[in-house]
Amino acid sequence: MQTKVLMVCLGNICRSPLAEGILKSKTDPQNVIVDSAGTAGYHIGNNPDLRSIAVAKKYGIDISDQRCRKFSYSDFKQFDLIYAMDLSNYHDIVALTNDKAEIKKVKLLLEETNTSLNEVPDPYYGGSDGFEQIYDLIDNACDMIAKKLNSQQHS
């Protein structure tokens, strides 16, 4: 059975495209479908931020073909797990839910880790070193998620 995972940040150009690419690199596409979206529609149809593309490429992941899209209510029907990068986006997603089953699908990405942080900082207005830092946070979370998903596939 396939598990469908959606990664969500504000604009879908920095954090969630990285999370999509990283999780895809750690899971079998036959078993896990990964996508990303933003809660705001600022960049619909655009490629990810060049700094996200560059840091992903540095680690052997190509996210340059991704296109930004806006999160929509239909995503609750299409996805099994929805990971928000921060509390603001978490609350924006949960505000669209209609029932407890939909709310249960939504988590903060860093809830999957044992870090003291609960939010992936938005690197958009900073330098490229911020993208390196968020890559590490997201990579760690995606390791944990991939382990869970891969063990579910084999049980």
Short mmCIF file of the C-alpha atoms (twelve columns), coordinates in Angstrom:
data_MODEL
# 
_entry.id   MODEL 
# 
loop_
_atom_site.group_PDB 
_atom_site.id 
_atom_site.type_symbol 
_atom_site.label_atom_id 
_atom_site.label_alt_id 
_atom_site.label_comp_id 
_atom_site.label_asym_id 
_atom_site.label_seq_id 
_atom_site.Cartn_x 
_atom_site.Cartn_y 
_atom_site.Cartn_z 
_atom_site.pdbx_PDB_model_num 
ATOM 1   C CA . MET A 1   0.000   0.000  0.000   1 
ATOM 2   C CA . GLN A 2   1.298   3.449  -0.897  1 
ATOM 3   C CA . THR A 3   1.681   6.181  1.697   1 
ATOM 4   C CA . LYS A 4   1.264   9.732  0.447   1 
ATOM 5   C CA . VAL A 5   3.207   12.465 2.261   1 
ATOM 6   C CA . LEU A 6   2.870   16.230 1.787   1 
ATOM 7   C CA . MET A 7   5.494   18.730 2.979   1 
ATOM 8   C CA . VAL A 8   4.201   22.272 3.595   1 
ATOM 9   C CA . CYS A 9   5.834   25.648 4.246   1 
ATOM 10  C CA . LEU A 10  4.740   29.214 3.485   1 
ATOM 11  C CA . GLY A 11  5.771   29.809 -0.128  1 
ATOM 12  C CA . ASN A 12  6.762   26.296 -1.268  1 
ATOM 13  C CA . ILE A 13  10.119  27.547 -2.523  1 
ATOM 14  C CA . CYS A 14  12.623  26.921 0.315   1 
ATOM 15  C CA . ARG A 15  11.814  24.385 3.027   1 
ATOM 16  C CA . SER A 16  9.065   22.154 1.657   1 
ATOM 17  C CA . PRO A 17  10.738  21.537 -1.737  1 
ATOM 18  C CA . LEU A 18  13.859  20.435 0.151   1 
ATOM 19  C CA . ALA A 19  11.774  18.190 2.396   1 
ATOM 20  C CA . GLU A 20  10.053  16.684 -0.650  1 
ATOM 21  C CA . GLY A 21  13.357  15.988 -2.403  1 
ATOM 22  C CA . ILE A 22  15.082  14.625 0.695   1 
ATOM 23  C CA . LEU A 23  12.253  12.261 1.662   1 
ATOM 24  C CA . LYS A 24  11.940  11.047 -1.951  1 
ATOM 25  C CA . SER A 25  15.660  10.212 -1.880  1 
ATOM 26  C CA . LYS A 26  15.176  8.013  1.205   1 
ATOM 27  C CA . THR A 27  12.053  6.070  0.206   1 
ATOM 28  C CA . ASP A 28  10.883  3.725  -2.535  1 
ATOM 29  C CA . PRO A 29  8.665   5.642  -4.986  1 
ATOM 30  C CA . GLN A 30  6.567   2.479  -5.410  1 
ATOM 31  C CA . ASN A 31  5.628   2.713  -1.722  1 
ATOM 32  C CA . VAL A 32  5.858   6.393  -0.811  1 
ATOM 33  C CA . ILE A 33  4.577   9.349  -2.841  1 
ATOM 34  C CA . VAL A 34  5.953   12.721 -1.714  1 
ATOM 35  C CA . ASP A 35  4.793   16.189 -2.752  1 
ATOM 36  C CA . SER A 36  5.052   19.717 -1.358  1 
ATOM 37  C CA . ALA A 37  2.914   22.839 -1.187  1 
ATOM 38  C CA . GLY A 38  2.762   26.291 0.388   1 
ATOM 39  C CA . THR A 39  0.033   27.842 2.501   1 
ATOM 40  C CA . ALA A 40  0.444   31.102 0.572   1 
ATOM 41  C CA . GLY A 41  0.156   31.399 -3.191  1 
ATOM 42  C CA . TYR A 42  3.057   33.798 -3.745  1 
ATOM 43  C CA . HIS A 43  5.100   31.596 -6.076  1 
ATOM 44  C CA . ILE A 44  2.625   29.281 -7.851  1 
ATOM 45  C CA . GLY A 45  4.259   27.630 -10.863 1 
ATOM 46  C CA . ASN A 46  7.785   28.786 -9.988  1 
ATOM 47  C CA . ASN A 47  10.823  26.620 -9.368  1 
ATOM 48  C CA . PRO A 48  12.212  26.346 -5.839  1 
ATOM 49  C CA . ASP A 49  14.566  29.063 -4.582  1 
ATOM 50  C CA . LEU A 50  17.981  28.742 -6.258  1 
ATOM 51  C CA . ARG A 51  19.604  28.384 -2.828  1 
ATOM 52  C CA . SER A 52  17.390  25.358 -2.045  1 
ATOM 53  C CA . ILE A 53  18.230  23.863 -5.441  1 
ATOM 54  C CA . ALA A 54  21.959  24.437 -4.766  1 
ATOM 55  C CA . VAL A 55  22.022  22.876 -1.286  1 
ATOM 56  C CA . ALA A 56  20.010  19.868 -2.487  1 
ATOM 57  C CA . LYS A 57  22.382  19.426 -5.443  1 
ATOM 58  C CA . LYS A 58  25.357  19.561 -3.067  1 
ATOM 59  C CA . TYR A 59  23.942  16.409 -1.424  1 
ATOM 60  C CA . GLY A 60  23.083  14.678 -4.698  1 
ATOM 61  C CA . ILE A 61  19.378  15.568 -4.847  1 
ATOM 62  C CA . ASP A 62  17.816  17.319 -7.847  1 
ATOM 63  C CA . ILE A 63  14.753  19.422 -6.972  1 
ATOM 64  C CA . SER A 64  15.039  21.767 -9.965  1 
ATOM 65  C CA . ASP A 65  12.002  20.266 -11.734 1 
ATOM 66  C CA . GLN A 66  9.615   20.948 -8.844  1 
ATOM 67  C CA . ARG A 67  6.958   23.647 -9.243  1 
ATOM 68  C CA . CYS A 68  5.391   25.630 -6.426  1 
ATOM 69  C CA . ARG A 69  1.740   25.112 -5.659  1 
ATOM 70  C CA . LYS A 70  -0.682  26.252 -2.991  1 
ATOM 71  C CA . PHE A 71  -2.040  23.918 -0.320  1 
ATOM 72  C CA . SER A 72  -5.740  23.202 -0.810  1 
ATOM 73  C CA . TYR A 73  -8.485  21.444 1.097   1 
ATOM 74  C CA . SER A 74  -8.351  18.523 -1.364  1 
ATOM 75  C CA . ASP A 75  -4.870  17.723 0.006   1 
ATOM 76  C CA . PHE A 76  -6.557  16.277 3.116   1 
ATOM 77  C CA . LYS A 77  -8.214  13.681 0.894   1 
ATOM 78  C CA . GLN A 78  -5.113  12.935 -1.207  1 
ATOM 79  C CA . PHE A 79  -2.442  12.651 1.517   1 
ATOM 80  C CA . ASP A 80  -1.983  10.355 4.523   1 
ATOM 81  C CA . LEU A 81  0.567   12.558 6.300   1 
ATOM 82  C CA . ILE A 82  0.952   16.334 6.103   1 
ATOM 83  C CA . TYR A 83  4.087   17.858 7.615   1 
ATOM 84  C CA . ALA A 84  4.234   21.586 8.370   1 
ATOM 85  C CA . MET A 85  7.634   23.232 8.684   1 
ATOM 86  C CA . ASP A 86  6.564   25.613 11.465  1 
ATOM 87  C CA . LEU A 87  3.726   26.479 13.858  1 
ATOM 88  C CA . SER A 88  2.312   29.272 11.710  1 
ATOM 89  C CA . ASN A 89  1.846   26.956 8.728   1 
ATOM 90  C CA . TYR A 90  0.615   24.163 11.011  1 
ATOM 91  C CA . HIS A 91  -2.153  26.450 12.304  1 
ATOM 92  C CA . ASP A 92  -3.007  27.629 8.765   1 
ATOM 93  C CA . ILE A 93  -3.407  24.006 7.633   1 
ATOM 94  C CA . VAL A 94  -5.408  22.889 10.677  1 
ATOM 95  C CA . ALA A 95  -7.736  25.900 10.235  1 
ATOM 96  C CA . LEU A 96  -8.906  24.300 6.959   1 
ATOM 97  C CA . THR A 97  -9.781  20.932 8.491   1 
ATOM 98  C CA . ASN A 98  -13.334 19.715 9.005   1 
ATOM 99  C CA . ASP A 99  -12.808 16.837 11.416  1 
ATOM 100 C CA . LYS A 100 -10.438 15.098 13.824  1 
ATOM 101 C CA . ALA A 101 -9.323  12.574 11.196  1 
ATOM 102 C CA . GLU A 102 -7.967  15.422 9.048   1 
ATOM 103 C CA . ILE A 103 -6.286  17.083 12.039  1 
ATOM 104 C CA . LYS A 104 -4.546  13.785 12.911  1 
ATOM 105 C CA . LYS A 105 -2.820  13.819 9.512   1 
ATOM 106 C CA . VAL A 106 -1.072  17.136 10.262  1 
ATOM 107 C CA . LYS A 107 2.195   17.254 12.230  1 
ATOM 108 C CA . LEU A 108 5.173   19.508 12.643  1 
ATOM 109 C CA . LEU A 109 8.088   18.019 10.690  1 
ATOM 110 C CA . LEU A 110 10.483  18.273 13.627  1 
ATOM 111 C CA . GLU A 111 8.084   16.307 15.869  1 
ATOM 112 C CA . GLU A 112 9.699   13.303 14.169  1 
ATOM 113 C CA . THR A 113 13.121  14.143 15.602  1 
ATOM 114 C CA . ASN A 114 14.658  14.335 19.031  1 
ATOM 115 C CA . THR A 115 15.860  17.919 18.555  1 
ATOM 116 C CA . SER A 116 14.837  20.638 20.996  1 
ATOM 117 C CA . LEU A 117 13.591  22.712 18.054  1 
ATOM 118 C CA . ASN A 118 9.997   22.361 16.942  1 
ATOM 119 C CA . GLU A 119 10.172  24.587 13.862  1 
ATOM 120 C CA . VAL A 120 12.325  24.621 10.724  1 
ATOM 121 C CA . PRO A 121 13.378  28.283 10.449  1 
ATOM 122 C CA . ASP A 122 12.557  30.070 7.204   1 
ATOM 123 C CA . PRO A 123 15.903  30.813 5.491   1 
ATOM 124 C CA . TYR A 124 14.415  32.993 2.732   1 
ATOM 125 C CA . TYR A 125 15.716  36.366 3.933   1 
ATOM 126 C CA . GLY A 126 19.099  35.084 5.102   1 
ATOM 127 C CA . GLY A 127 22.235  33.857 3.410   1 
ATOM 128 C CA . SER A 128 23.083  30.462 1.973   1 
ATOM 129 C CA . ASP A 129 24.333  29.193 5.358   1 
ATOM 130 C CA . GLY A 130 20.703  29.219 6.554   1 
ATOM 131 C CA . PHE A 131 19.844  26.783 3.765   1 
ATOM 132 C CA . GLU A 132 22.644  24.486 4.919   1 
ATOM 133 C CA . GLN A 133 21.256  24.564 8.477   1 
ATOM 134 C CA . ILE A 134 17.698  23.774 7.421   1 
ATOM 135 C CA . TYR A 135 18.962  21.019 5.133   1 
ATOM 136 C CA . ASP A 136 20.449  19.275 8.179   1 
ATOM 137 C CA . LEU A 137 17.242  19.672 10.226  1 
ATOM 138 C CA . ILE A 138 15.036  18.422 7.390   1 
ATOM 139 C CA . ASP A 139 17.417  15.583 6.519   1 
ATOM 140 C CA . ASN A 140 17.350  14.339 10.113  1 
ATOM 141 C CA . ALA A 141 13.535  14.460 10.231  1 
ATOM 142 C CA . CYS A 142 13.263  12.704 6.859   1 
ATOM 143 C CA . ASP A 143 15.588  9.946  8.119   1 
ATOM 144 C CA . MET A 144 13.147  9.259  10.955  1 
ATOM 145 C CA . ILE A 145 10.090  9.443  8.692   1 
ATOM 146 C CA . ALA A 146 11.693  7.164  6.079   1 
ATOM 147 C CA . LYS A 147 12.569  4.569  8.741   1 
ATOM 148 C CA . LYS A 148 8.941   4.525  9.925   1 
ATOM 149 C CA . LEU A 149 7.527   4.365  6.412   1 
ATOM 150 C CA . ASN A 150 9.989   1.735  5.228   1 
ATOM 151 C CA . SER A 151 9.294   -0.480 8.260   1 
ATOM 152 C CA . GLN A 152 5.518   -0.168 7.655   1 
ATOM 153 C CA . GLN A 153 6.033   -1.395 4.105   1 
ATOM 154 C CA . HIS A 154 7.815   -4.494 5.351   1 
ATOM 155 C CA . SER A 155 5.410   -5.423 8.145   1 
# 
